[in-house]
Amino acid sequence: MDVTVGKILFTEEQIRERAKALAKKINEDYKGESVYLVGTLRGALVWMADLMKELELNTEIDFIVASSYQGTDTTGVVTIKKDIEGDVSGKNVIIVEDIVDTGTTLFKLLDYFKGRGAKSVEICSMLNKPSRRRAPVSPKYNGFEIDDLFVIGYGLDYNQKFRNLPYVGVAELR
Ligand code: 5GP
């Protein structure tokens, strides 16, 4: 199957503006505290870079690779393929995600970090597809809501390609 980029939904400028606005909220919400950003590889890379540059807090960064398999139960099965390297106990974890779709992955990750003694755990997602939700997850910090479309670019892939596009566009399959 051939894939091309269809409609551009969000330009680099729009995304960076949202990252800036959300970072401002995070700066206010965590004033006087430190944050521990955990980016979900590989998709959140570009969004995380935009966000972290706008933070004025003591900030640590780490990465996790989790994959979800949607079984018959509503929350699915999540495997951690690469764990974080630091210790999150007593820390304010913010999971930085590219897109929340069914919510399966994040539902498990929220639990995972709480179980490891994090002081707080929130989500900062670039995109959100609420119509697809299966697990009860709603990001406190969210860039844009989109309809049920498959999108690529700005970190998001189709078969590992298109992550380098400097915008988010709709994937057109032919
Ligand atoms: P969830 O566990 O919320 O169903 O899955 C979230 C993950 O699915 C995202 O981190 C992303 O890797 C992938 N995903 C969901 N929707 C899209 C999409 O529209 N485009 C791309 N490229 N990946 C998506």
Backbone and ligand atoms as CSV (ligand in chain L), in Angstrom:
chain,resi,resn,atom,element,x,y,z
A,1,MET,N,N,0.835,-1.208,0.000
A,1,MET,CA,C,0.000,0.000,0.000
A,1,MET,C,C,0.871,1.260,0.000
A,2,ASP,N,N,0.456,2.224,-0.817
A,2,ASP,CA,C,1.181,3.484,-0.911
A,2,ASP,C,C,0.567,4.513,0.022
A,3,VAL,N,N,1.400,5.258,0.673
A,3,VAL,CA,C,0.877,6.294,1.577
A,3,VAL,C,C,1.443,7.643,1.181
A,4,THR,N,N,0.581,8.632,1.143
A,4,THR,CA,C,1.033,10.000,0.900
A,4,THR,C,C,0.405,10.910,1.964
A,5,VAL,N,N,0.909,12.129,2.026
A,5,VAL,CA,C,0.339,13.066,2.992
A,5,VAL,C,C,-0.815,13.801,2.337
A,6,GLY,N,N,-1.956,13.750,2.973
A,6,GLY,CA,C,-3.116,14.484,2.477
A,6,GLY,C,C,-3.157,15.856,3.126
A,7,LYS,N,N,-4.290,16.182,3.670
A,7,LYS,CA,C,-4.490,17.508,4.269
A,7,LYS,C,C,-3.519,17.750,5.439
A,8,ILE,N,N,-2.938,18.929,5.460
A,8,ILE,CA,C,-2.107,19.299,6.607
A,8,ILE,C,C,-3.022,19.842,7.697
A,9,LEU,N,N,-2.944,19.232,8.871
A,9,LEU,CA,C,-3.829,19.648,9.968
A,9,LEU,C,C,-3.197,20.728,10.839
A,10,PHE,N,N,-1.899,20.549,11.148
A,10,PHE,CA,C,-1.228,21.506,12.028
A,10,PHE,C,C,0.177,21.774,11.520
A,11,THR,N,N,0.496,23.042,11.381
A,11,THR,CA,C,1.830,23.415,10.923
A,11,THR,C,C,2.787,23.446,12.122
A,12,GLU,N,N,4.062,23.518,11.809
A,12,GLU,CA,C,5.084,23.599,12.861
A,12,GLU,C,C,4.814,24.804,13.771
A,13,GLU,N,N,4.456,25.923,13.172
A,13,GLU,CA,C,4.207,27.143,13.959
A,13,GLU,C,C,3.056,26.923,14.928
A,14,GLN,N,N,1.974,26.319,14.442
A,14,GLN,CA,C,0.813,26.077,15.314
A,14,GLN,C,C,1.171,25.136,16.464
A,15,ILE,N,N,1.937,24.113,16.151
A,15,ILE,CA,C,2.287,23.131,17.184
A,15,ILE,C,C,3.200,23.764,18.230
A,16,ARG,N,N,4.159,24.553,17.762
A,16,ARG,CA,C,5.083,25.192,18.713
A,16,ARG,C,C,4.362,26.198,19.595
A,17,GLU,N,N,3.366,26.850,19.033
A,17,GLU,CA,C,2.540,27.790,19.806
A,17,GLU,C,C,1.813,27.063,20.931
A,18,ARG,N,N,1.254,25.899,20.589
A,18,ARG,CA,C,0.531,25.111,21.609
A,18,ARG,C,C,1.509,24.596,22.681
A,19,ALA,N,N,2.693,24.168,22.238
A,19,ALA,CA,C,3.701,23.682,23.198
A,19,ALA,C,C,4.054,24.813,24.172
A,20,LYS,N,N,4.168,26.001,23.624
A,20,LYS,CA,C,4.518,27.163,24.447
A,20,LYS,C,C,3.408,27.463,25.467
A,21,ALA,N,N,2.160,27.421,24.993
A,21,ALA,CA,C,1.021,27.725,25.869
A,21,ALA,C,C,0.900,26.666,26.971
A,22,LEU,N,N,1.097,25.411,26.612
A,22,LEU,CA,C,0.985,24.353,27.622
A,22,LEU,C,C,2.150,24.420,28.605
A,23,ALA,N,N,3.340,24.741,28.109
A,23,ALA,CA,C,4.501,24.873,28.997
A,23,ALA,C,C,4.265,26.005,29.998
A,24,LYS,N,N,3.593,27.053,29.553
A,24,LYS,CA,C,3.294,28.179,30.438
A,24,LYS,C,C,2.391,27.701,31.587
A,25,LYS,N,N,1.384,26.888,31.224
A,25,LYS,CA,C,0.483,26.328,32.250
A,25,LYS,C,C,1.257,25.430,33.208
A,26,ILE,N,N,2.132,24.607,32.642
A,26,ILE,CA,C,2.925,23.689,33.478
A,26,ILE,C,C,3.837,24.499,34.411
A,27,ASN,N,N,4.439,25.561,33.878
A,27,ASN,CA,C,5.302,26.425,34.703
A,27,ASN,C,C,4.520,26.982,35.896
A,28,GLU,N,N,3.262,27.326,35.647
A,28,GLU,CA,C,2.434,27.879,36.736
A,28,GLU,C,C,2.007,26.776,37.705
A,29,ASP,N,N,1.530,25.650,37.136
A,29,ASP,CA,C,1.009,24.568,37.977
A,29,ASP,C,C,2.073,23.958,38.900
A,30,TYR,N,N,3.322,23.925,38.436
A,30,TYR,CA,C,4.379,23.266,39.220
A,30,TYR,C,C,5.370,24.282,39.798
A,31,LYS,N,N,4.932,25.503,39.928
A,31,LYS,CA,C,5.818,26.579,40.420
A,31,LYS,C,C,6.525,26.154,41.717
A,32,GLY,N,N,7.828,26.324,41.765
A,32,GLY,CA,C,8.576,25.961,42.977
A,32,GLY,C,C,8.898,24.475,43.082
A,33,GLU,N,N,8.459,23.701,42.076
A,33,GLU,CA,C,8.712,22.251,42.102
A,33,GLU,C,C,9.529,21.826,40.881
A,34,SER,N,N,9.925,20.575,40.880
A,34,SER,CA,C,10.648,20.025,39.733
A,34,SER,C,C,9.717,19.100,38.956
A,35,VAL,N,N,10.013,18.896,37.703
A,35,VAL,CA,C,9.231,17.931,36.919
A,35,VAL,C,C,10.157,16.903,36.270
A,36,TYR,N,N,9.582,15.733,36.052
A,36,TYR,CA,C,10.311,14.622,35.443
A,36,TYR,C,C,9.541,14.222,34.184
A,37,LEU,N,N,10.037,14.657,33.034
A,37,LEU,CA,C,9.332,14.358,31.774
A,37,LEU,C,C,9.716,12.965,31.289
A,38,VAL,N,N,8.707,12.185,30.955
A,38,VAL,CA,C,8.976,10.870,30.357
A,38,VAL,C,C,8.366,10.853,28.959
A,39,GLY,N,N,9.199,10.883,27.949
A,39,GLY,CA,C,8.729,10.861,26.559
A,39,GLY,C,C,8.530,9.431,26.105
A,40,THR,N,N,7.453,9.221,25.356
A,40,THR,CA,C,7.204,7.888,24.811
A,40,THR,C,C,7.809,7.837,23.407
A,41,LEU,N,N,8.819,6.988,23.282
A,41,LEU,CA,C,9.487,6.862,21.987
A,41,LEU,C,C,8.674,5.978,21.058
A,42,ARG,N,N,8.726,6.197,19.708
A,42,ARG,CA,C,9.581,7.252,19.192
A,42,ARG,C,C,8.793,8.525,18.904
A,43,GLY,N,N,7.453,8.387,18.902
A,43,GLY,CA,C,6.595,9.440,18.379
A,43,GLY,C,C,6.647,10.788,19.077
A,44,ALA,N,N,6.950,10.775,20.396
A,44,ALA,CA,C,6.846,12.030,21.150
A,44,ALA,C,C,8.096,12.902,21.061
A,45,LEU,N,N,9.098,12.422,20.355
A,45,LEU,CA,C,10.398,13.099,20.333
A,45,LEU,C,C,10.332,14.589,19.989
A,46,VAL,N,N,9.666,14.920,18.898
A,46,VAL,CA,C,9.685,16.307,18.401
A,46,VAL,C,C,8.854,17.205,19.315
A,47,TRP,N,N,7.703,16.717,19.707
A,47,TRP,CA,C,6.814,17.444,20.620
A,47,TRP,C,C,7.507,17.682,21.967
A,48,MET,N,N,8.195,16.669,22.456
A,48,MET,CA,C,8.892,16.800,23.736
A,48,MET,C,C,9.977,17.871,23.652
A,49,ALA,N,N,10.685,17.902,22.537
A,49,ALA,CA,C,11.741,18.911,22.366
A,49,ALA,C,C,11.136,20.309,22.395
A,50,ASP,N,N,10.005,20.493,21.721
A,50,ASP,CA,C,9.335,21.803,21.716
A,50,ASP,C,C,8.914,22.202,23.123
A,51,LEU,N,N,8.318,21.246,23.832
A,51,LEU,CA,C,7.772,21.525,25.163
A,51,LEU,C,C,8.879,21.851,26.161
A,52,MET,N,N,9.900,21.030,26.202
A,52,MET,CA,C,10.910,21.184,27.261
A,52,MET,C,C,11.669,22.498,27.152
A,53,LYS,N,N,11.827,23.007,25.928
A,53,LYS,CA,C,12.554,24.268,25.765
A,53,LYS,C,C,11.815,25.439,26.386
A,54,GLU,N,N,10.504,25.281,26.574
A,54,GLU,CA,C,9.677,26.367,27.111
A,54,GLU,C,C,9.487,26.253,28.627
A,55,LEU,N,N,10.012,25.200,29.236
A,55,LEU,CA,C,9.827,25.025,30.684
A,55,LEU,C,C,10.879,25.816,31.449
A,56,GLU,N,N,10.419,26.445,32.516
A,56,GLU,CA,C,11.343,27.232,33.342
A,56,GLU,C,C,11.556,26.567,34.695
A,57,LEU,N,N,11.169,25.309,34.802
A,57,LEU,CA,C,11.271,24.566,36.054
A,57,LEU,C,C,12.524,23.707,36.032
A,58,ASN,N,N,12.920,23.193,37.208
A,58,ASN,CA,C,13.957,22.164,37.226
A,58,ASN,C,C,13.379,20.952,36.522
A,59,THR,N,N,14.010,20.553,35.442
A,59,THR,CA,C,13.415,19.532,34.577
A,59,THR,C,C,14.397,18.398,34.310
A,60,GLU,N,N,13.933,17.178,34.536
A,60,GLU,CA,C,14.723,16.016,34.123
A,60,GLU,C,C,13.967,15.359,32.976
A,61,ILE,N,N,14.688,14.686,32.103
A,61,ILE,CA,C,13.988,13.977,31.024
A,61,ILE,C,C,14.413,12.507,30.982
A,62,ASP,N,N,13.483,11.705,30.552
A,62,ASP,CA,C,13.736,10.268,30.424
A,62,ASP,C,C,12.826,9.763,29.302
A,63,PHE,N,N,13.017,8.521,28.904
A,63,PHE,CA,C,12.213,7.968,27.803
A,63,PHE,C,C,11.764,6.553,28.112
A,64,ILE,N,N,10.631,6.200,27.537
A,64,ILE,CA,C,10.129,4.838,27.703
A,64,ILE,C,C,9.608,4.357,26.341
A,65,VAL,N,N,9.717,3.083,26.091
A,65,VAL,CA,C,9.114,2.507,24.887
A,65,VAL,C,C,8.082,1.478,25.342
A,66,ALA,N,N,6.827,1.749,25.032
A,66,ALA,CA,C,5.764,0.822,25.419
A,66,ALA,C,C,4.971,0.481,24.174
A,67,SER,N,N,4.554,-0.770,24.084
A,67,SER,CA,C,3.711,-1.097,22.932
A,67,SER,C,C,2.423,-1.715,23.442
A,68,SER,N,N,1.343,-1.379,22.771
A,68,SER,CA,C,0.072,-1.903,23.249
A,68,SER,C,C,-0.543,-2.833,22.222
A,69,TYR,N,N,-1.167,-3.842,22.743
A,69,TYR,CA,C,-1.851,-4.793,21.885
A,69,TYR,C,C,-3.297,-4.806,22.343
A,70,GLN,N,N,-4.196,-4.508,21.438
A,70,GLN,CA,C,-5.604,-4.437,21.808
A,70,GLN,C,C,-6.225,-5.818,21.770
A,71,GLY,N,N,-6.384,-6.398,22.924
A,71,GLY,CA,C,-7.024,-7.708,23.006
A,71,GLY,C,C,-8.521,-7.530,23.123
A,72,THR,N,N,-9.163,-8.500,23.708
A,72,THR,CA,C,-10.615,-8.394,23.812
A,72,THR,C,C,-11.035,-7.554,25.012
A,73,ASP,N,N,-10.152,-7.462,26.024
A,73,ASP,CA,C,-10.569,-6.646,27.166
A,73,ASP,C,C,-10.414,-5.171,26.813
A,74,THR,N,N,-11.078,-4.317,27.568
A,74,THR,CA,C,-11.160,-2.909,27.162
A,74,THR,C,C,-9.835,-2.173,27.294
A,75,THR,N,N,-8.939,-2.680,28.136
A,75,THR,CA,C,-7.714,-1.910,28.345
A,75,THR,C,C,-6.506,-2.491,27.613
A,76,GLY,N,N,-6.638,-3.701,27.057
A,76,GLY,CA,C,-5.556,-4.247,26.248
A,76,GLY,C,C,-4.336,-4.660,27.069
A,77,VAL,N,N,-3.282,-5.053,26.367
A,77,VAL,CA,C,-2.064,-5.527,27.014
A,77,VAL,C,C,-0.924,-4.601,26.615
A,78,VAL,N,N,-0.196,-4.120,27.602
A,78,VAL,CA,C,0.898,-3.197,27.306
A,78,VAL,C,C,2.219,-3.818,27.751
A,79,THR,N,N,3.189,-3.788,26.849
A,79,THR,CA,C,4.513,-4.302,27.183
A,79,THR,C,C,5.490,-3.145,27.192
A,80,ILE,N,N,6.345,-3.104,28.207
A,80,ILE,CA,C,7.398,-2.081,28.237
A,80,ILE,C,C,8.639,-2.673,27.592
A,81,LYS,N,N,9.004,-2.094,26.448
A,81,LYS,CA,C,10.131,-2.643,25.687
A,81,LYS,C,C,11.437,-1.991,26.084
A,82,LYS,N,N,11.348,-0.735,26.522
A,82,LYS,CA,C,12.527,-0.051,27.066
A,82,LYS,C,C,12.039,0.786,28.239
A,83,ASP,N,N,12.614,0.518,29.397
A,83,ASP,CA,C,12.158,1.200,30.605
A,83,ASP,C,C,12.885,2.541,30.773
A,84,ILE,N,N,12.354,3.379,31.665
A,84,ILE,CA,C,13.070,4.614,32.005
A,84,ILE,C,C,14.352,4.225,32.740
A,85,GLU,N,N,15.296,5.167,32.766
A,85,GLU,CA,C,16.568,4.846,33.417
A,85,GLU,C,C,16.674,5.437,34.808
A,86,GLY,N,N,15.881,6.490,35.086
A,86,GLY,CA,C,15.965,7.136,36.396
A,86,GLY,C,C,14.949,6.596,37.379
A,87,ASP,N,N,14.969,7.226,38.577
A,87,ASP,CA,C,14.065,6.822,39.657
A,87,ASP,C,C,12.994,7.907,39.798
A,88,VAL,N,N,11.733,7.527,39.652
A,88,VAL,CA,C,10.660,8.531,39.688
A,88,VAL,C,C,10.037,8.700,41.077
A,89,SER,N,N,10.527,7.969,42.072
A,89,SER,CA,C,9.849,8.045,43.371
A,89,SER,C,C,9.958,9.458,43.950
A,90,GLY,N,N,8.811,9.962,44.388
A,90,GLY,CA,C,8.729,11.303,44.957
A,90,GLY,C,C,8.739,12.421,43.920
A,91,LYS,N,N,8.703,12.049,42.652
A,91,LYS,CA,C,8.813,13.081,41.600
A,91,LYS,C,C,7.491,13.361,40.905
A,92,ASN,N,N,7.413,14.546,40.296
A,92,ASN,CA,C,6.231,14.928,39.509
A,92,ASN,C,C,6.452,14.479,38.070
A,93,VAL,N,N,5.893,13.341,37.735
A,93,VAL,CA,C,6.084,12.785,36.394
A,93,VAL,C,C,5.074,13.412,35.429
A,94,ILE,N,N,5.552,13.833,34.283
A,94,ILE,CA,C,4.654,14.226,33.196
A,94,ILE,C,C,4.989,13.326,32.008
A,95,ILE,N,N,4.035,12.498,31.637
A,95,ILE,CA,C,4.242,11.626,30.484
A,95,ILE,C,C,3.986,12.461,29.239
A,96,VAL,N,N,4.978,12.537,28.378
A,96,VAL,CA,C,4.844,13.331,27.163
A,96,VAL,C,C,4.576,12.371,26.010
A,97,GLU,N,N,3.378,12.525,25.435
A,97,GLU,CA,C,2.887,11.548,24.459
A,97,GLU,C,C,2.605,12.239,23.129
A,98,ASP,N,N,2.744,11.501,22.042
A,98,ASP,CA,C,2.431,12.071,20.728
A,98,ASP,C,C,0.918,12.173,20.521
A,99,ILE,N,N,0.219,11.055,20.764
A,99,ILE,CA,C,-1.224,11.041,20.497
A,99,ILE,C,C,-1.912,10.044,21.429
A,100,VAL,N,N,-3.036,10.453,22.003
A,100,VAL,CA,C,-3.829,9.520,22.808
A,100,VAL,C,C,-4.970,9.036,21.935
A,101,ASP,N,N,-4.972,7.745,21.712
A,101,ASP,CA,C,-5.952,7.137,20.817
A,101,ASP,C,C,-6.950,6.349,21.677
A,102,THR,N,N,-6.766,5.043,21.832
A,102,THR,CA,C,-7.669,4.285,22.707
A,102,THR,C,C,-7.382,4.581,24.179
A,103,GLY,N,N,-6.169,5.055,24.464
A,103,GLY,CA,C,-5.794,5.344,25.859
A,103,GLY,C,C,-5.185,4.145,26.568
A,104,THR,N,N,-5.124,3.027,25.868
A,104,THR,CA,C,-4.616,1.782,26.469
A,104,THR,C,C,-3.212,1.948,27.053
A,105,THR,N,N,-2.318,2.491,26.234
A,105,THR,CA,C,-0.923,2.608,26.656
A,105,THR,C,C,-0.811,3.506,27.886
A,106,LEU,N,N,-1.453,4.659,27.816
A,106,LEU,CA,C,-1.316,5.611,28.914
A,106,LEU,C,C,-1.976,5.124,30.191
A,107,PHE,N,N,-3.066,4.428,30.059
A,107,PHE,CA,C,-3.759,3.887,31.232
A,107,PHE,C,C,-2.792,3.024,32.043
A,108,LYS,N,N,-2.045,2.196,31.331
A,108,LYS,CA,C,-1.081,1.319,32.002
A,108,LYS,C,C,0.112,2.112,32.528
A,109,LEU,N,N,0.554,3.090,31.750
A,109,LEU,CA,C,1.730,3.852,32.184
A,109,LEU,C,C,1.435,4.696,33.427
A,110,LEU,N,N,0.218,5.220,33.508
A,110,LEU,CA,C,-0.160,6.004,34.693
A,110,LEU,C,C,-0.010,5.134,35.936
A,111,ASP,N,N,-0.526,3.937,35.837
A,111,ASP,CA,C,-0.463,2.971,36.926
A,111,ASP,C,C,0.968,2.581,37.253
A,112,TYR,N,N,1.727,2.389,36.199
A,112,TYR,CA,C,3.113,1.964,36.326
A,112,TYR,C,C,3.929,2.976,37.132
A,113,PHE,N,N,3.776,4.258,36.787
A,113,PHE,CA,C,4.568,5.290,37.486
A,113,PHE,C,C,4.052,5.522,38.902
A,114,LYS,N,N,2.755,5.406,39.086
A,114,LYS,CA,C,2.212,5.528,40.455
A,114,LYS,C,C,2.777,4.392,41.306
A,115,GLY,N,N,2.811,3.202,40.720
A,115,GLY,CA,C,3.337,2.030,41.420
A,115,GLY,C,C,4.807,2.167,41.765
A,116,ARG,N,N,5.500,3.004,41.039
A,116,ARG,CA,C,6.922,3.209,41.327
A,116,ARG,C,C,7.143,4.418,42.222
A,117,GLY,N,N,6.070,4.876,42.841
A,117,GLY,CA,C,6.198,5.893,43.891
A,117,GLY,C,C,6.250,7.341,43.434
A,118,ALA,N,N,5.819,7.620,42.195
A,118,ALA,CA,C,5.810,9.020,41.742
A,118,ALA,C,C,4.893,9.845,42.653
A,119,LYS,N,N,5.274,11.096,42.874
A,119,LYS,CA,C,4.448,11.978,43.711
A,119,LYS,C,C,3.164,12.334,42.964
A,120,SER,N,N,3.292,12.577,41.676
A,120,SER,CA,C,2.139,12.874,40.834
A,120,SER,C,C,2.437,12.392,39.421
A,121,VAL,N,N,1.385,12.095,38.670
A,121,VAL,CA,C,1.567,11.679,37.271
A,121,VAL,C,C,0.506,12.361,36.417
A,122,GLU,N,N,0.939,13.127,35.428
A,122,GLU,CA,C,0.022,13.769,34.481
A,122,GLU,C,C,0.474,13.458,33.061
A,123,ILE,N,N,-0.388,13.839,32.115
A,123,ILE,CA,C,-0.093,13.562,30.703
A,123,ILE,C,C,-0.071,14.871,29.925
A,124,CYS,N,N,0.921,15.005,29.057
A,124,CYS,CA,C,0.937,16.140,28.128
A,124,CYS,C,C,1.037,15.567,26.715
A,125,SER,N,N,-0.080,15.605,26.002
A,125,SER,CA,C,-0.134,14.984,24.683
A,125,SER,C,C,-0.247,16.036,23.579
A,126,MET,N,N,0.409,15.787,22.475
A,126,MET,CA,C,0.301,16.717,21.340
A,126,MET,C,C,-1.098,16.629,20.732
A,127,LEU,N,N,-1.593,15.398,20.538
A,127,LEU,CA,C,-2.891,15.193,19.899
A,127,LEU,C,C,-3.748,14.272,20.745
A,128,ASN,N,N,-5.050,14.381,20.549
A,128,ASN,CA,C,-5.990,13.567,21.305
A,128,ASN,C,C,-7.149,13.193,20.381
A,129,LYS,N,N,-7.474,11.900,20.382
A,129,LYS,CA,C,-8.625,11.422,19.586
A,129,LYS,C,C,-9.670,10.889,20.555
A,130,PRO,N,N,-10.463,11.750,21.175
A,130,PRO,CA,C,-11.393,11.288,22.216
A,130,PRO,C,C,-12.426,10.289,21.712
A,131,SER,N,N,-12.777,10.359,20.423
A,131,SER,CA,C,-13.818,9.454,19.910
A,131,SER,C,C,-13.371,7.996,19.899
A,132,ARG,N,N,-12.075,7.752,20.030
A,132,ARG,CA,C,-11.549,6.390,19.967
A,132,ARG,C,C,-11.286,5.781,21.344
A,133,ARG,N,N,-11.579,6.533,22.392
A,133,ARG,CA,C,-11.149,6.123,23.723
A,133,ARG,C,C,-11.793,4.827,24.200
A,134,ARG,N,N,-10.990,3.945,24.766
A,134,ARG,CA,C,-11.495,2.723,25.395
A,134,ARG,C,C,-11.137,2.676,26.877
A,135,ALA,N,N,-10.011,3.285,27.222
A,135,ALA,CA,C,-9.594,3.314,28.636
A,135,ALA,C,C,-9.847,4.720,29.179
A,136,PRO,N,N,-10.180,4.824,30.463
A,136,PRO,CA,C,-10.523,6.134,31.036
A,136,PRO,C,C,-9.302,7.019,31.266
A,137,VAL,N,N,-8.851,7.660,30.198
A,137,VAL,CA,C,-7.653,8.503,30.259
A,137,VAL,C,C,-7.981,9.846,29.627
A,138,SER,N,N,-7.673,10.934,30.335
A,138,SER,CA,C,-7.800,12.228,29.651
A,138,SER,C,C,-6.616,13.101,30.029
A,139,PRO,N,N,-5.860,13.515,29.004
A,139,PRO,CA,C,-4.648,14.277,29.283
A,139,PRO,C,C,-4.962,15.637,29.913
A,140,LYS,N,N,-4.256,15.963,30.993
A,140,LYS,CA,C,-4.452,17.277,31.626
A,140,LYS,C,C,-3.980,18.385,30.680
A,141,TYR,N,N,-2.887,18.111,29.978
A,141,TYR,CA,C,-2.346,19.074,29.015
A,141,TYR,C,C,-2.474,18.463,27.622
A,142,ASN,N,N,-3.193,19.156,26.750
A,142,ASN,CA,C,-3.438,18.589,25.430
A,142,ASN,C,C,-3.298,19.649,24.336
A,143,GLY,N,N,-2.536,19.292,23.300
A,143,GLY,CA,C,-2.297,20.242,22.210
A,143,GLY,C,C,-3.530,20.478,21.364
A,144,PHE,N,N,-3.984,19.441,20.693
A,144,PHE,CA,C,-5.125,19.559,19.769
A,144,PHE,C,C,-5.990,18.299,19.826
A,145,GLU,N,N,-7.292,18.490,19.673
A,145,GLU,CA,C,-8.190,17.342,19.513
A,145,GLU,C,C,-8.408,17.113,18.030
A,146,ILE,N,N,-8.408,15.838,17.622
A,146,ILE,CA,C,-8.677,15.547,16.209
A,146,ILE,C,C,-9.758,14.473,16.093
A,147,ASP,N,N,-10.338,14.398,14.905
A,147,ASP,CA,C,-11.332,13.359,14.634
A,147,ASP,C,C,-10.620,12.020,14.459
A,148,ASP,N,N,-11.384,11.001,14.166
A,148,ASP,CA,C,-10.829,9.669,14.001
A,148,ASP,C,C,-10.138,9.538,12.644
A,149,LEU,N,N,-8.923,10.112,12.575
A,149,LEU,CA,C,-8.137,10.078,11.342
A,149,LEU,C,C,-6.775,9.499,11.672
A,150,PHE,N,N,-6.113,8.875,10.707
A,150,PHE,CA,C,-4.744,8.421,10.943
A,150,PHE,C,C,-3.797,9.503,10.462
A,151,VAL,N,N,-3.022,10.029,11.387
A,151,VAL,CA,C,-2.168,11.169,11.061
A,151,VAL,C,C,-0.694,10.798,11.114
A,152,ILE,N,N,0.101,11.539,10.358
A,152,ILE,CA,C,1.548,11.296,10.295
A,152,ILE,C,C,2.297,12.622,10.376
A,153,GLY,N,N,3.592,12.502,10.677
A,153,GLY,CA,C,4.437,13.691,10.726
A,153,GLY,C,C,4.660,14.187,12.142
A,154,TYR,N,N,5.630,15.055,12.305
A,154,TYR,CA,C,5.989,15.646,13.590
A,154,TYR,C,C,6.200,14.539,14.638
A,155,GLY,N,N,6.897,13.494,14.240
A,155,GLY,CA,C,7.177,12.365,15.134
A,155,GLY,C,C,6.340,11.137,14.856
A,156,LEU,N,N,5.154,11.342,14.278
A,156,LEU,CA,C,4.232,10.224,14.052
A,156,LEU,C,C,4.537,9.522,12.727
A,157,ASP,N,N,4.445,8.200,12.735
A,157,ASP,CA,C,4.880,7.434,11.563
A,157,ASP,C,C,3.760,6.662,10.879
A,158,TYR,N,N,4.090,6.232,9.671
A,158,TYR,CA,C,3.366,5.125,9.043
A,158,TYR,C,C,4.461,4.145,8.655
A,159,ASN,N,N,4.473,2.968,9.256
A,159,ASN,CA,C,5.545,1.993,9.041
A,159,ASN,C,C,6.934,2.610,9.187
A,160,GLN,N,N,7.102,3.374,10.237
A,160,GLN,CA,C,8.380,4.017,10.595
A,160,GLN,C,C,8.791,5.162,9.668
A,161,LYS,N,N,7.956,5.486,8.696
A,161,LYS,CA,C,8.310,6.606,7.819
A,161,LYS,C,C,7.462,7.832,8.152
A,162,PHE,N,N,7.858,8.977,7.643
A,162,PHE,CA,C,7.157,10.271,7.761
A,162,PHE,C,C,7.358,10.976,9.109
A,163,ARG,N,N,8.114,10.387,10.037
A,163,ARG,CA,C,8.289,11.026,11.345
A,163,ARG,C,C,8.968,12.382,11.220
A,164,ASN,N,N,9.758,12.555,10.168
A,164,ASN,CA,C,10.544,13.774,9.996
A,164,ASN,C,C,9.767,14.946,9.412
A,165,LEU,N,N,8.526,14.739,8.986
A,165,LEU,CA,C,7.761,15.847,8.410
A,165,LEU,C,C,7.570,16.955,9.452
A,166,PRO,N,N,7.767,18.218,9.075
A,166,PRO,CA,C,7.653,19.300,10.055
A,166,PRO,C,C,6.215,19.790,10.248
A,167,TYR,N,N,5.244,18.920,10.078
A,167,TYR,CA,C,3.833,19.254,10.294
A,167,TYR,C,C,3.077,17.945,10.536
A,168,VAL,N,N,1.834,18.067,11.000
A,168,VAL,CA,C,0.979,16.874,11.143
A,168,VAL,C,C,-0.012,16.867,9.997
A,169,GLY,N,N,-0.051,15.765,9.251
A,169,GLY,CA,C,-0.977,15.660,8.128
A,169,GLY,C,C,-1.751,14.354,8.190
A,170,VAL,N,N,-2.801,14.291,7.409
A,170,VAL,CA,C,-3.612,13.071,7.346
A,170,VAL,C,C,-2.958,12.101,6.358
A,171,ALA,N,N,-2.793,10.837,6.785
A,171,ALA,CA,C,-2.221,9.821,5.896
A,171,ALA,C,C,-3.272,9.414,4.880
A,172,GLU,N,N,-2.881,9.432,3.622
A,172,GLU,CA,C,-3.796,8.953,2.573
A,172,GLU,C,C,-3.295,7.635,2.045
A,173,LEU,N,N,-4.104,6.615,2.192
A,173,LEU,CA,C,-3.715,5.285,1.741
A,173,LEU,C,C,-4.338,5.021,0.387
A,174,ARG,N,N,-3.533,4.515,-0.541
A,174,ARG,CA,C,-4.122,4.164,-1.846
A,174,ARG,C,C,-3.649,2.792,-2.304
L,1,5GP,P1,P,-3.337,4.037,22.404
L,1,5GP,O1,O,-2.752,3.144,23.442
L,1,5GP,O2,O,-3.820,5.350,22.948
L,1,5GP,O3,O,-4.385,3.355,21.578
L,1,5GP,O4,O,-2.190,4.236,21.353
L,1,5GP,C1,C,-1.433,5.352,21.257
L,1,5GP,C2,C,-0.337,5.102,20.253
L,1,5GP,O5,O,-0.874,4.608,19.015
L,1,5GP,C3,C,0.337,6.409,19.913
L,1,5GP,O6,O,1.397,6.689,20.793
L,1,5GP,C4,C,0.789,6.163,18.485
L,1,5GP,O7,O,2.036,5.521,18.497
L,1,5GP,C5,C,-0.255,5.222,17.909
L,1,5GP,N1,N,-1.268,5.989,17.149
L,1,5GP,C6,C,-2.548,6.191,17.479
L,1,5GP,N2,N,-3.192,6.945,16.559
L,1,5GP,C7,C,-2.268,7.244,15.614
L,1,5GP,C8,C,-2.304,8.015,14.399
L,1,5GP,O8,O,-3.313,8.621,13.984
L,1,5GP,N3,N,-1.143,8.081,13.701
L,1,5GP,C9,C,0.004,7.451,14.097
L,1,5GP,N4,N,1.084,7.591,13.316
L,1,5GP,N5,N,0.073,6.717,15.236
L,1,5GP,C10,C,-1.044,6.623,15.993
